Structure formats: structure tokens, C-alpha cells
Amino acid sequence: MDLGVRSHGEKLLVVDDLDVVIMSSVAEWKFRALGEVTAQRRAMLKATGRYPAEAPLTTLSLQEEAPVAPDAVLMRVPGVGGSRSGLRLAQQRDVVPLGVRLMTLSDPADVWRNARTAAWGGGAVGAALGLLALYLSFRRRAVLQLFEARNQLQLAHDELERQVFERTRELRRTNVELKHQIAQRLQAEGELIQAGKLAVLGQMSAGISHEINQPLTALRALSRNTQLLLGQGRTQTVADNLKLIDDMVERMARITRQLKTFARKAESANAPISLLGAVRNTTVLLEHRLRTEAVQLTLNIPETLRVNCDANRLEQVLVNLVSNALDAMAQSPRKVLEVSTAPRSPSRSAERSAPARVLVRVADTGPGLPPTLRARLFEPFFTTKPAGQGLGLGLVISSKIIHEFGGTLRACAREDGPDAAATGMVFEFDLEVATDV
């Protein structure tokens, strides 16, 4: 303990109840008394028997200079080991259980230095506590902001869900309306196609009426003639007349059957059909015009060629195209109508596994059309015919039907003459070739 005290520059004294130093960090101060030691006091101290016989029991001159605190005073301490006397800060505490006092004598400079160090340490601790309080304040504020942000996020989430619900409901309503509009459009398109059929039938009605009236007139004459022949017993001539009557009835039945098939409104159903058969059915309806207008009809279609499409709708397209060709050649000196086929070259972008397709061409020898008019042929209600002879919907309907077959209807000038605009027109479209399974 003495060494520890010396290392800190302090002097330690333990004083008993008789004011005698019984322990000290300074050996010269041991067994010396505080205050003046008279001969009588020394004898009294020796008489107690507490101290060794060699104990000096002399006066330790500690002069009080000035009080500093209730338990601290400045004292002048005598020099030790040849050192000069000096001021020391004296502090003492009673150790009650032992009945002694503990006194320390410290250098004031060390005390002030330690006080400053303690003050700096206290300041540092205070600053640390302040920073800690500031950190806790910021953390509390951050936590509050986090809770506020979470609440705002929840509100935004709820608002987004509400908007999504409203938008979904609106989209569903729009989808229902769109489906209704699509259904109406499909119905309108079906009615438009049917109206196109009826319009074509109206234009062909005069020729069809003539085709039926001619056999009826002949039937009347043959039936009357047959009655006379029966009366004369000419059975062979009667048999010949009956054969002619049967042929004429079959011809009228074929015309009316084709009219019924063409005019009916049926659901579209693609199936393998004979392309040549569809073209021949078309010529039945237009046979009167072909004959009376002296049109040379050429069919270059293989007998075995079959295509995948709806026969009734394909015949509607062919009737429109052939009727337009006949109208275009009305004033032409040379009237040739050719319906032919050609293999369609596959597109580079098409898949190799795609079904084969065939080009169907309807060519006439009319005056043709300039490029500016050809570009508008498939516009609704556009027509080059005189007023009252066309609605401008035939090619539009035909193009839509071919598109539903997976093909495209195109118009171009013929390439077999020096002047393309004067050698007629070619309408061509492609169809899928049917393969036997």
C-alpha cells in the first residue's frame, strides 16, 4: 500500500484516538503525535502501553493554513528526507470500527490535475450520454417514421387493391360489351353475306327466268304433240318426246337445286370438295349470260383437285368474280373467260410442314382498270359500274370469305398483251389443297 501511495505522490497516515500516527507512508512520521507533545502528554502516551518503547512520540508539525471544504484543509507539511516543506491538501475519514482516522496528504497540483481529468472524463461521459440520447431520439424518430411509412404503404396497398378491383370490374364490363359487339358484328357480317347472295340472285333473276321459261315452253309444245302422236299410234316418236321432256325437267331441276343451294343461309363448315365441281355449279347459274353474250368459257382445272373450304361460300365468291368479269367484257369485241389453277410457290417464312396451297385465277378480256382504281377495288361501297348496277360490296364480301379460308384475294392486270390496262383483269386467290387421309 505504501508503494502504491508513493507512486501517486500522496502521503498516507493512520491516526489513533490519541492523535498518534500509528501507520504512515513516511517512516519518519510513524509514532509521532499531532499537536504539541509536552512531557506530561508523552508520559501519558507511554503509560498506555500501546506504543513500542523506542517510539519517539514527538510532535509532527502539520500547520493548518486554510480550510478548503468541510472535510479538506490546506496544511503545511515539513520536509521529508531533506526536501523542503510545502502545502498539501489534507483529507481525513473516520474508520469507526477500528477507532482510527485515515488521513491523506496530496499535492494540490496533482489534485487539480486529477480534477481536470475527472472533469474532462465527466464531460466525455456527458457528451457520450448526450450522443446516446441523441441517437435514441433519432432512432425513436426513425422508428416512428418507419411505422408511419408502413401505415402509408398499407394505405397505398389498400388503395391499389381498390383501384385494381374497380379496373377489373370495368374491364369485365367492357369485355362483356365487346363480346356483345363482336356477336353483333358477326351477325351483321353473316347478314351482309346473305344480302350479297340475294343481290347476285336479283341480278341473275332475268337470265334464270329465261332458262326456266324456255324449257317450260318446250314442255308445253312437246306434251301437246305427244298427245297427238299417241292418237296416231306413233309410239317411237312419243318415246323420243318423253326423253326430251325428261331432259328438260332435269335441266330445270338442276337450276332450281343450284339456286336453292346458293341462296340458303347455312353455317360455314370447311370440308374437302371438288374445285371443278364448284366452278361448274357456278356456270349453271350463269349459263344464260354466258350463252347469250357469246362468252368463250375455258376451264383449266384438274378433275382430281380437291380443296378444303365451304362449297356454298366458295361458289358465292366464284359467282361474284364471274359476274364481274361478264360485266367488264360487255363491250369487248373478244370475250374470253378463263378459270384456271396454278401451284402456289411456298413463302420463305412459311413452315415446311404447312399444307400445300393452289392458286385459283379468274381472267377476262375486258378493258381492265388503271392501278389507281385497282387499289380501291376492295374498299366497301366502291364500284366502277354505272349507278344502280352495283353496291360495291361483292369484292369486299368475297375477300372476307377467302380470308376465312386462310387465303388472300388479289386483283391484277393480265400479262399476255402489250398494254396491260387493255388486256383485261385477273382475280386470283389461294386455297388449301385437301389431302386424302
Residue pairs with C-beta under 8 A, 6 or more apart in sequence:
1 12
1 25
2 12
2 25
5 11
5 12
5 25
6 25
8 110
9 106
9 107
9 110
10 25
10 104
10 105
10 106
10 107
10 110
11 24
11 25
11 26
11 29
11 77
11 88
11 104
11 105
11 106
12 23
12 24
12 25
12 102
12 103
12 104
12 105
13 21
13 23
13 24
13 25
13 29
13 102
13 103
13 104
13 105
14 21
14 22
14 23
14 24
14 100
14 101
14 102
14 103
15 21
15 22
15 34
15 92
15 100
15 101
15 103
16 22
16 50
16 99
16 100
16 101
17 99
17 100
18 33
18 45
18 48
18 50
19 33
19 34
19 35
20 31
20 32
20 33
20 34
20 45
20 50
20 51
20 57
21 29
21 30
21 31
21 32
21 33
21 34
21 60
22 30
22 31
22 100
23 30
24 30
26 80
28 80
28 81
29 60
29 80
31 51
31 52
31 55
31 56
31 57
32 56
32 57
32 58
32 59
32 60
33 41
33 45
33 57
33 58
33 59
33 60
34 60
34 62
35 59
36 59
37 45
37 57
37 58
37 59
42 57
45 51
45 57
46 57
51 57
60 78
61 78
62 75
62 76
62 77
62 78
62 90
63 75
63 76
64 73
64 74
64 75
64 90
65 73
65 74
65 75
65 76
65 87
66 73
66 74
67 73
67 74
68 74
68 89
71 91
71 92
71 93
72 89
72 90
72 91
73 89
73 90
74 87
74 88
74 89
74 90
74 108
75 87
75 88
75 89
75 90
75 105
76 85
76 86
76 87
76 88
77 85
77 86
77 87
77 88
77 105
78 85
79 85
79 86
86 107
87 108
88 105
88 106
88 107
88 108
89 105
89 106
89 107
89 108
89 111
90 103
90 104
90 105
91 103
91 104
91 106
92 101
92 102
92 103
92 104
93 101
93 102
94 100
94 101
94 102
95 101
95 102
189 400
190 265
192 393
192 397
193 313
193 316
193 397
193 400
193 401
194 265
195 393
196 316
196 320
196 393
196 394
196 397
197 262
197 263
197 316
198 263
199 391
199 393
199 394
200 316
200 319
200 320
200 323
200 394
201 208
201 259
201 262
201 263
203 323
204 285
204 286
204 289
204 319
204 323
207 286
207 287
207 288
207 289
207 292
208 255
208 259
208 285
208 288
210 288
211 251
211 252
211 255
211 287
211 288
212 252
212 255
212 256
215 248
215 249
215 251
215 252
216 252
218 244
218 248
219 245
219 248
219 249
222 241
222 244
222 245
222 248
223 245
225 241
226 238
226 241
226 242
226 245
229 237
229 238
229 241
230 238
254 284
255 284
255 285
258 281
258 284
258 285
259 285
261 281
261 312
261 315
262 285
262 312
262 315
262 316
262 319
264 312
266 312
268 310
268 313
268 404
269 310
270 308
270 309
270 310
270 405
271 308
271 309
271 310
271 311
272 306
272 307
272 308
272 434
273 306
273 307
273 309
273 311
273 314
273 434
274 303
274 305
274 306
275 301
275 305
275 306
275 307
275 341
275 358
275 360
275 431
276 299
276 301
276 302
276 303
276 305
278 311
278 314
278 315
278 318
279 299
279 301
279 318
279 339
280 299
281 311
281 315
282 315
282 318
282 319
282 322
283 290
283 297
283 322
285 319
286 319
286 322
286 323
286 326
289 295
289 326
290 297
290 326
290 337
293 326
293 329
293 330
293 335
294 335
295 326
295 329
295 335
295 336
295 337
296 335
296 336
296 337
297 337
297 338
297 339
298 336
298 337
298 338
298 339
298 340
299 338
299 339
299 340
300 338
300 339
300 340
300 341
301 339
301 340
301 341
302 341
305 341
305 358
305 433
306 433
306 434
307 314
307 358
307 431
307 432
307 433
307 434
308 355
308 405
308 431
308 432
308 433
308 434
309 405
309 431
309 432
310 405
313 401
313 404
314 401
314 405
314 431
316 397
316 398
316 401
317 398
317 401
317 402
317 409
317 429
318 339
318 362
320 394
320 395
320 397
320 398
321 362
321 398
321 427
322 337
322 339
322 362
323 394
324 394
324 395
324 427
325 337
325 362
325 363
325 364
325 366
325 425
325 427
326 337
326 364
327 385
327 389
328 364
328 366
328 367
328 424
328 425
329 335
329 337
329 364
329 365
329 366
329 424
331 367
332 365
332 366
332 367
334 365
335 364
335 365
336 364
336 365
337 362
337 363
337 364
337 365
338 361
338 362
338 363
338 364
339 360
339 361
339 362
339 363
340 360
340 361
340 363
341 358
341 359
341 360
341 361
342 358
342 359
342 361
343 356
343 358
343 359
344 356
344 357
344 358
344 359
344 430
346 352
346 354
346 356
355 432
355 433
355 435
356 432
356 433
356 435
357 407
357 430
357 431
357 432
357 433
358 430
358 431
358 433
359 428
359 429
359 430
360 428
360 429
360 430
360 431
361 426
361 427
361 428
362 426
362 427
362 428
363 414
363 424
363 425
363 426
363 427
364 424
364 425
365 414
365 423
365 424
366 424
366 425
367 421
367 422
367 424
368 413
368 414
368 420
368 421
368 422
368 423
368 424
368 425
369 377
369 384
369 411
369 413
369 421
369 425
370 421
373 384
374 411
374 412
374 413
374 425
376 382
377 395
377 411
378 395
378 396
378 399
378 409
378 411
379 392
379 396
380 392
380 393
380 396
381 391
381 392
381 393
382 392
383 389
383 390
383 391
383 392
395 409
395 411
398 409
399 408
399 409
402 408
402 409
402 429
403 409
405 431
405 432
406 432
407 429
407 430
407 431
407 432
408 429
408 430
409 427
409 428
409 429
410 427
410 428
410 429
411 425
411 426
411 427
412 425
412 426
412 428
413 420
413 421
413 423
413 424
413 425
413 426
414 420
414 423
414 424
414 425
414 426
415 423
416 423
417 423
